Amino acid sequence: MPRIETGTKFLLLAIVAVFGLYQIYVYVGKTQPNRPLSFTPSHLDLHKNPVVLEKTYARHAEENPETLTQIKLLRAQVQSFNETVQTLWKRLNVQEAKAQEVKVQEVKVKPIVNVVPSFPNESLPRPQNCVHLAKAPPGVTICTHDAKEDVWISGAIQGNRLWEDDLMTYMMKVLREHPNMQLVDLGANVGEYTLMAASLGRHVVAVDILDSNIQLLQHSLKLSNLSHLVTVVKNAIYRDRSLKLGIRPAPGNIGGTSVVENPVDGDIVQSICMDDLIPLVKSKSVYVKMDIEASEHHALACGKEFFSSLDVKVIQMEWMGKTEQAAKEIGEFARKFGYTSFRLTAGQLMPRNLDILYQGDLFFVKS
């Protein structure tokens, strides 16, 4: 049976109530043509109290004994109809509960995976720095930090309404070429990539470590009416899911915030594996964007099941500050899973080796 929304249920019950009152009016009107009924507010509740109904129309029985009998008969019919509707409603509620239970089971994740609401906490003030996101459909709004506190990303978006234009354009091109592809945005920051992908109607898993970034993303999703398409996760993606990692800020560059092992003070965040995100991914076809401040090789080390069970066609990875060991691990991972590395030049992918001196983004494309 198709699911009936709550609003439809209330409309159905309202129709039943109006239908019952109208039938009473018709029947009594036919039997007492010279004494039409006038419906007052109190009459609207008569179907809830049979005793009041009988007393109200008892006077009609003196002039026409058939009136009260007809009213009683009609009331019984309406009551029977109401019972039928209520039974149907109960069945629908049971079906909804079962459907919701199945939905919860489908997205069951480990307790350490911190899935947070994709809509904002109304007790927090609305951000002041919100602009239309360039190249996105009308109505897509992105909220950022103050440009003085976040010079690079927030500053660029406030000035140009876009950050990493060429990289964003390429991602959108790939998503359009693959209608079933969704985005897994690791290091979502204020959510530029997440919003752009969701604006195409794609589901997104957006992961970040900072409350401030997530709060801005939540507001952006609400203002853009895209909350239903995005699952937001507050965790660090790492090689071990049992760690409490320290959050190391980068002054003036919130996007440069990174994680460190064995923190001695400051804020901490729970680590999880890429594999732990699998239940949250709604499509087998995936585009992965990784910008997690030199932790990419750690993320891949705990993502073998993710890449084995899902069809990850493209990995977009920030390539900055890589050590020889990190480059080696990433190269071995790429070869094992059949990826070739490229850089983006004038909108075209060009082959590129894993040179630790290279500063930019690399694209690992499945052969």
C-alpha positions as CSV (number, residue, x, y, z in Angstrom):
1,M,0.0,0.0,0.0
2,P,1.4,3.4,-0.9
3,R,2.5,5.6,2.0
4,I,0.0,8.3,2.9
5,E,1.5,11.4,4.4
6,T,0.2,12.8,7.7
7,G,-1.3,15.8,6.1
8,T,-3.3,13.6,3.7
9,K,-4.6,11.6,6.7
10,F,-5.9,14.7,8.4
11,L,-7.6,15.8,5.2
12,L,-9.3,12.4,4.9
13,L,-10.7,12.6,8.4
14,A,-11.9,16.2,7.8
15,I,-13.7,15.1,4.6
16,V,-15.4,12.3,6.6
17,A,-16.6,14.7,9.3
18,V,-17.9,17.2,6.8
19,F,-19.6,14.4,4.9
20,G,-21.4,13.2,8.0
21,L,-22.6,16.7,9.0
22,Y,-23.8,17.3,5.5
23,Q,-25.8,14.1,5.4
24,I,-27.5,15.0,8.7
25,Y,-28.4,18.4,7.2
26,V,-29.9,16.7,4.1
27,Y,-31.9,14.1,5.9
28,V,-33.4,16.5,8.5
29,G,-34.0,19.0,5.8
30,K,-36.0,16.5,3.8
31,T,-38.2,15.4,6.8
32,Q,-38.7,19.0,8.1
33,P,-38.8,21.3,5.1
34,N,-40.4,24.1,7.1
35,R,-37.8,24.0,9.8
36,P,-34.3,24.1,8.2
37,L,-31.4,23.4,10.5
38,S,-29.0,26.2,11.3
39,F,-25.5,24.9,12.1
40,T,-23.8,26.8,14.9
41,P,-20.2,26.1,16.2
42,S,-21.5,23.8,18.8
43,H,-23.1,21.6,16.1
44,L,-19.7,20.9,14.7
45,D,-18.8,18.7,17.7
46,L,-22.1,16.8,17.8
47,H,-20.7,13.7,16.1
48,K,-18.4,13.4,19.1
49,N,-21.3,13.2,21.7
50,P,-24.3,11.1,20.7
51,V,-26.3,12.2,23.8
52,V,-26.0,15.8,22.8
53,L,-27.0,14.9,19.3
54,E,-30.2,13.2,20.4
55,K,-31.2,16.0,22.7
56,T,-30.6,18.7,20.1
57,Y,-32.9,17.1,17.6
58,A,-35.4,15.5,20.0
59,R,-37.9,18.2,19.2
60,H,-38.1,17.0,15.6
61,A,-39.4,13.6,16.8
62,E,-42.5,15.3,18.2
63,E,-43.6,16.6,14.8
64,N,-42.1,13.7,12.8
65,P,-41.2,10.5,14.6
66,E,-39.1,9.3,11.7
67,T,-36.6,12.2,12.1
68,L,-34.9,10.9,15.2
69,T,-34.8,7.4,13.9
70,Q,-33.2,8.6,10.7
71,I,-30.6,10.7,12.6
72,K,-29.7,7.7,14.8
73,L,-29.3,5.5,11.7
74,L,-27.2,8.1,9.9
75,R,-25.1,8.6,13.1
76,A,-24.4,4.8,13.2
77,Q,-23.4,4.8,9.6
78,V,-21.0,7.7,10.1
79,Q,-19.6,6.1,13.2
80,S,-19.0,2.9,11.3
81,F,-17.3,4.8,8.5
82,N,-15.1,6.6,11.0
83,E,-14.1,3.3,12.6
84,T,-13.1,2.0,9.2
85,V,-11.0,5.1,8.5
86,Q,-9.4,4.9,12.0
87,T,-8.5,1.2,11.4
88,L,-7.0,2.2,8.0
89,W,-5.0,4.9,9.8
90,K,-3.7,2.5,12.4
91,R,-2.5,0.1,9.7
92,L,-0.8,3.0,7.8
93,N,1.0,4.0,11.0
94,V,2.2,0.5,11.6
95,Q,3.5,0.4,8.0
96,E,5.2,3.7,8.5
97,A,6.8,2.5,11.7
98,K,8.0,-0.6,9.9
99,A,9.4,1.4,7.0
100,Q,11.2,3.7,9.3
101,E,12.7,0.8,11.2
102,V,13.9,-0.7,7.9
103,K,15.4,2.7,7.0
104,V,17.3,2.9,10.3
105,Q,18.6,-0.6,9.9
106,E,19.8,0.2,6.4
107,V,22.0,3.1,7.7
108,K,23.1,1.4,10.9
109,V,26.6,2.5,11.6
110,K,29.2,2.0,14.4
111,P,28.6,4.1,17.5
112,I,31.8,6.0,17.0
113,V,30.5,7.4,13.7
114,N,29.1,10.8,14.7
115,V,26.3,11.5,12.3
116,V,24.9,15.0,13.1
117,P,21.8,16.7,11.8
118,S,22.0,18.2,8.4
119,F,19.9,21.1,9.6
120,P,21.0,23.9,11.9
121,N,20.5,24.2,15.7
122,E,18.0,27.1,15.8
123,S,19.4,28.2,19.2
124,L,22.6,29.3,17.4
125,P,22.7,32.7,15.5
126,R,22.4,32.6,11.8
127,P,25.7,33.3,10.0
128,Q,26.2,36.8,8.6
129,N,28.5,35.9,5.7
130,C,26.1,34.0,3.3
131,V,26.2,34.5,-0.5
132,H,24.9,32.8,-3.6
133,L,27.3,30.0,-4.7
134,A,28.6,30.8,-8.2
135,K,27.9,28.2,-10.9
136,A,25.1,26.7,-8.7
137,P,21.4,26.9,-9.5
138,P,19.5,30.0,-8.2
139,G,18.8,29.7,-4.5
140,V,21.9,27.8,-3.5
141,T,23.5,29.7,-0.7
142,I,26.8,29.2,1.1
143,C,27.7,30.6,4.5
144,T,31.3,31.2,5.4
145,H,33.6,32.3,8.2
146,D,34.6,35.9,8.5
147,A,37.3,36.5,5.8
148,K,39.6,38.0,8.4
149,E,39.6,34.6,10.3
150,D,39.7,32.5,7.2
151,V,41.6,34.3,4.5
152,W,41.8,31.6,1.8
153,I,38.6,29.7,1.4
154,S,36.1,32.1,3.1
155,G,37.8,35.1,1.7
156,A,37.7,33.7,-1.9
157,I,34.0,32.8,-1.6
158,Q,33.1,36.2,-0.2
159,G,35.0,37.8,-3.1
160,N,34.3,35.5,-6.0
161,R,31.4,33.4,-4.6
162,L,33.5,30.3,-5.5
163,W,36.7,28.6,-4.4
164,E,38.8,26.2,-6.7
165,D,36.8,27.0,-9.8
166,D,38.6,24.6,-12.1
167,L,38.4,21.7,-9.7
168,M,34.8,22.3,-9.0
169,T,34.0,22.5,-12.7
170,Y,35.7,19.2,-13.3
171,M,33.8,17.5,-10.5
172,M,30.5,18.8,-11.8
173,K,31.4,17.5,-15.3
174,V,32.0,14.0,-13.9
175,L,28.8,13.9,-11.9
176,R,26.8,15.0,-14.9
177,E,28.4,12.2,-17.0
178,H,27.4,9.7,-14.3
179,P,23.8,10.3,-13.3
180,N,23.9,7.8,-10.4
181,M,27.2,9.0,-8.9
182,Q,27.2,10.6,-5.4
183,L,29.9,12.5,-3.6
184,V,31.8,11.5,-0.5
185,D,33.4,14.8,0.7
186,L,36.2,14.2,3.1
187,G,37.3,17.5,4.6
188,A,34.0,19.3,3.6
189,N,35.1,22.6,5.2
190,V,32.2,25.1,4.7
191,G,30.6,22.8,2.1
192,E,31.3,24.2,-1.3
193,Y,31.7,20.8,-3.0
194,T,28.9,19.3,-1.0
195,L,26.4,22.1,-2.0
196,M,27.4,21.9,-5.6
197,A,26.9,18.1,-5.8
198,A,23.6,18.3,-3.8
199,S,22.4,21.0,-6.2
200,L,22.4,18.4,-8.9
201,G,20.1,16.2,-6.8
202,R,23.0,13.9,-5.7
203,H,23.3,12.4,-2.2
204,V,26.4,13.5,-0.3
205,V,28.3,12.2,2.7
206,A,30.1,15.3,4.1
207,V,32.8,14.8,6.7
208,D,34.6,17.4,8.8
209,I,36.3,17.8,12.2
210,L,35.3,21.3,13.1
211,D,32.0,22.3,14.8
212,S,32.2,25.7,13.2
213,N,32.5,24.3,9.7
214,I,29.6,22.0,10.3
215,Q,27.4,24.7,11.7
216,L,27.9,26.8,8.6
217,L,27.2,23.9,6.3
218,Q,24.0,23.1,8.2
219,H,22.8,26.7,7.7
220,S,23.8,26.6,4.0
221,L,21.9,23.4,3.5
222,K,18.7,24.8,5.1
223,L,18.9,28.1,3.2
224,S,19.4,26.1,0.0
225,N,16.7,23.5,0.7
226,L,19.2,20.7,0.3
227,S,19.3,19.2,3.8
228,H,17.5,16.0,2.7
229,L,20.3,15.1,0.3
230,V,23.3,15.4,2.7
231,T,24.5,13.2,5.6
232,V,26.9,15.1,7.8
233,V,29.5,13.4,9.9
234,K,31.8,14.9,12.5
235,N,34.8,12.6,12.7
236,A,38.4,12.5,11.5
237,I,39.1,9.9,8.8
238,Y,42.3,8.0,9.8
239,R,44.1,4.7,9.6
240,D,42.8,3.6,13.1
241,R,39.2,3.9,14.3
242,S,40.1,3.9,18.0
243,L,42.0,7.2,18.3
244,K,41.2,10.5,20.0
245,L,43.1,12.9,17.7
246,G,44.0,16.5,18.6
247,I,42.8,19.3,16.4
248,R,45.6,21.6,15.4
249,P,44.4,25.0,14.1
250,A,46.1,27.0,11.4
251,P,45.8,30.8,12.3
252,G,44.1,32.8,9.6
253,N,43.4,29.6,7.6
254,I,40.6,27.5,9.1
255,G,40.8,25.3,6.0
256,G,44.3,24.3,7.0
257,T,43.2,22.8,10.3
258,S,44.7,19.3,10.8
259,V,44.8,16.5,13.3
260,V,47.6,15.1,15.4
261,E,48.1,12.0,17.3
262,N,48.7,11.9,21.1
263,P,47.4,15.4,21.9
264,V,48.4,17.0,25.1
265,D,45.7,19.7,25.2
266,G,43.1,21.4,23.1
267,D,40.0,20.0,21.3
268,I,39.9,16.4,20.2
269,V,38.0,14.4,17.6
270,Q,37.2,10.7,17.3
271,S,38.8,8.9,14.4
272,I,36.9,6.5,12.1
273,C,37.8,4.6,9.0
274,M,36.6,5.2,5.5
275,D,35.2,1.7,5.7
276,D,32.8,3.0,8.5
277,L,31.1,5.3,6.0
278,I,29.9,2.5,3.7
279,P,26.4,2.2,5.3
280,L,25.9,5.9,4.7
281,V,26.6,5.8,1.0
282,K,23.4,5.4,-1.1
283,S,25.0,4.7,-4.5
284,K,27.6,2.2,-5.7
285,S,29.0,4.9,-8.0
286,V,31.1,7.4,-6.0
287,Y,33.3,10.4,-6.5
288,V,35.6,10.9,-3.5
289,K,37.1,14.4,-2.7
290,M,39.9,14.3,-0.1
291,D,41.2,17.4,1.4
292,I,42.2,16.4,5.0
293,E,45.5,18.2,5.4
294,A,48.2,15.6,4.7
295,S,46.2,12.7,6.3
296,E,45.1,11.2,2.9
297,H,47.4,8.3,3.2
298,H,46.1,7.5,6.7
299,A,42.5,7.5,5.3
300,L,43.4,5.2,2.5
301,A,45.1,2.8,4.8
302,C,41.7,2.0,6.5
303,G,39.6,2.1,3.4
304,K,40.2,-1.1,1.6
305,E,36.6,-2.4,2.0
306,F,35.3,1.0,0.9
307,F,37.2,0.8,-2.4
308,S,36.5,-2.9,-2.8
309,S,32.7,-2.7,-2.3
310,L,32.0,0.6,-4.0
311,D,32.8,1.8,-7.5
312,V,35.0,4.8,-6.8
313,K,35.6,6.2,-10.2
314,V,37.6,9.3,-9.2
315,I,39.6,10.4,-6.2
316,Q,40.3,14.1,-6.1
317,M,43.1,14.6,-3.6
318,E,44.9,17.7,-2.3
319,W,48.6,17.1,-2.8
320,M,50.5,19.3,-0.5
321,G,53.0,18.6,2.3
322,K,53.4,15.0,1.4
323,T,56.3,13.0,2.8
324,E,58.1,10.3,0.9
325,Q,56.4,7.7,3.0
326,A,53.0,9.2,2.4
327,A,53.6,9.3,-1.4
328,K,54.8,5.7,-1.3
329,E,51.7,4.5,0.5
330,I,49.3,6.4,-1.8
331,G,51.1,5.1,-4.9
332,E,50.9,1.5,-3.7
333,F,47.2,1.9,-2.9
334,A,46.6,3.5,-6.4
335,R,48.3,0.6,-8.2
336,K,46.4,-2.0,-6.2
337,F,43.0,-0.6,-7.0
338,G,43.8,0.3,-10.6
339,Y,44.1,4.1,-10.5
340,T,46.2,6.4,-12.6
341,S,47.3,9.8,-11.4
342,F,46.6,13.0,-13.2
343,R,46.7,16.8,-12.8
344,L,44.1,19.2,-14.1
345,T,45.4,21.7,-16.7
346,A,43.0,24.0,-18.6
347,G,40.1,21.6,-17.8
348,Q,41.9,18.6,-19.1
349,L,43.6,15.7,-17.2
350,M,47.3,15.3,-17.8
351,P,49.4,12.4,-16.5
352,R,51.3,13.3,-13.3
353,N,53.7,11.3,-11.2
354,L,53.5,11.4,-7.4
355,D,56.2,14.0,-6.9
356,I,56.2,15.3,-3.3
357,L,57.3,18.7,-4.5
358,Y,54.1,19.2,-6.5
359,Q,51.7,21.6,-5.0
360,G,48.1,21.3,-6.1
361,D,45.4,18.6,-6.5
362,L,45.8,15.2,-8.1
363,F,43.1,13.1,-9.6
364,F,43.2,9.3,-9.4
365,V,41.1,7.9,-12.1
366,K,40.2,4.2,-12.2
367,S,41.7,2.6,-15.4
